[in-house]
Amino acid sequence: MRTIILLTVSNVFMTFAWYGHLKYKNSPLWKAILVSWSIAFIEYCFQVPANRLGHYQFSAAQLKAIQEVVTLVVFCFFSLIYLREDLKWNYVVGFFMILGAVFFVFKKW
């Protein structure tokens, strides 16, 4: 559970680093890059421990699959609340297909 919490916190920071500047399109690109890199540094302070601790319990592929699910959940909320963009039906279908991939990663064959 600790791994998932750390991955979630890191993902909130990374989502802001990657997409937060989209609300400020009039700001110079160099500022967006510097601010994004600063936020990404904080993200790494959570991401690296999450993967290090999580690798005792999960394989690297499983950690990546967890990360993708967390990314999609965080991004959906970010997109709806911060960017005020609609979550269209085809986005949801695509996201569920990615969740299907996670099933295959975790399934014991």
C-alpha positions as CSV (number, residue, x, y, z in Angstrom):
1,M,0.0,0.0,0.0
2,R,2.9,2.3,0.8
3,T,4.1,1.9,-2.8
4,I,0.8,2.9,-4.3
5,I,0.5,6.0,-2.0
6,L,4.0,7.1,-3.0
7,L,3.2,6.5,-6.7
8,T,0.1,8.5,-6.4
9,V,1.8,11.5,-4.8
10,S,4.6,11.3,-7.4
11,N,2.0,11.2,-10.1
12,V,0.2,14.3,-8.9
13,F,3.5,16.2,-9.1
14,M,4.4,14.8,-12.5
15,T,1.0,15.5,-14.0
16,F,1.4,19.2,-12.9
17,A,4.9,19.2,-14.3
18,W,3.8,17.8,-17.7
19,Y,0.4,19.4,-18.1
20,G,0.0,22.3,-15.6
21,H,1.6,24.8,-17.9
22,L,-1.2,24.3,-20.5
23,K,-3.3,26.8,-18.6
24,Y,-0.5,29.4,-19.1
25,K,0.1,29.3,-22.8
26,N,1.1,33.0,-22.9
27,S,4.0,32.4,-20.5
28,P,7.4,31.9,-22.1
29,L,8.3,28.4,-22.9
30,W,11.6,28.6,-21.0
31,K,9.6,29.4,-17.8
32,A,7.3,26.5,-18.4
33,I,10.4,24.2,-18.8
34,L,12.1,25.5,-15.6
35,V,8.9,25.3,-13.5
36,S,8.2,21.8,-14.9
37,W,11.7,20.6,-14.1
38,S,11.4,21.9,-10.6
39,I,8.1,20.1,-10.0
40,A,9.5,16.9,-11.6
41,F,12.4,16.9,-9.1
42,I,9.8,16.7,-6.3
43,E,8.1,13.9,-8.2
44,Y,11.3,11.9,-8.4
45,C,11.7,12.2,-4.6
46,F,8.5,10.1,-4.4
47,Q,8.8,8.0,-7.5
48,V,12.3,6.5,-6.8
49,P,11.4,5.4,-3.3
50,A,8.1,4.0,-4.5
51,N,9.9,1.8,-7.1
52,R,12.7,0.9,-4.7
53,L,10.3,-0.2,-2.0
54,G,7.8,-1.7,-4.3
55,H,10.3,-3.9,-6.1
56,Y,10.5,-6.0,-2.9
57,Q,6.9,-7.0,-3.5
58,F,6.3,-6.5,-7.3
59,S,8.2,-7.1,-10.5
60,A,9.4,-4.1,-12.5
61,A,6.6,-4.8,-15.1
62,Q,4.0,-4.9,-12.3
63,L,5.3,-1.6,-10.9
64,K,5.0,-0.1,-14.4
65,A,1.4,-1.4,-14.7
66,I,0.5,0.0,-11.3
67,Q,2.1,3.3,-12.4
68,E,0.0,3.4,-15.5
69,V,-3.3,2.9,-13.6
70,V,-2.3,5.6,-11.1
71,T,-1.4,7.9,-14.0
72,L,-4.7,7.5,-15.7
73,V,-6.7,8.0,-12.5
74,V,-4.7,11.1,-11.5
75,F,-4.9,12.5,-15.1
76,C,-8.7,12.1,-15.3
77,F,-9.2,14.1,-12.1
78,F,-6.5,16.7,-13.2
79,S,-8.1,17.0,-16.7
80,L,-11.6,17.5,-15.3
81,I,-10.8,19.7,-12.3
82,Y,-7.7,21.7,-13.3
83,L,-7.9,21.9,-17.1
84,R,-11.7,21.8,-17.1
85,E,-11.7,19.4,-20.1
86,D,-14.4,16.9,-20.7
87,L,-13.7,13.2,-20.2
88,K,-15.1,11.8,-23.5
89,W,-16.5,8.3,-23.9
90,N,-13.6,7.2,-26.2
91,Y,-11.0,8.3,-23.6
92,V,-12.8,6.2,-21.0
93,V,-12.9,3.2,-23.4
94,G,-9.2,3.6,-24.1
95,F,-8.3,3.8,-20.5
96,F,-10.3,0.7,-19.7
97,M,-8.3,-1.1,-22.4
98,I,-5.1,-0.1,-20.6
99,L,-6.7,-1.5,-17.4
100,G,-7.2,-4.7,-19.3
101,A,-3.5,-4.8,-20.0
102,V,-2.8,-4.6,-16.3
103,F,-5.0,-7.7,-15.8
104,F,-2.6,-9.6,-18.1
105,V,0.5,-8.3,-16.3
106,F,-0.8,-9.5,-12.9
107,K,-2.5,-12.7,-14.0
108,K,-0.7,-15.8,-12.8
109,W,-0.5,-18.0,-15.9
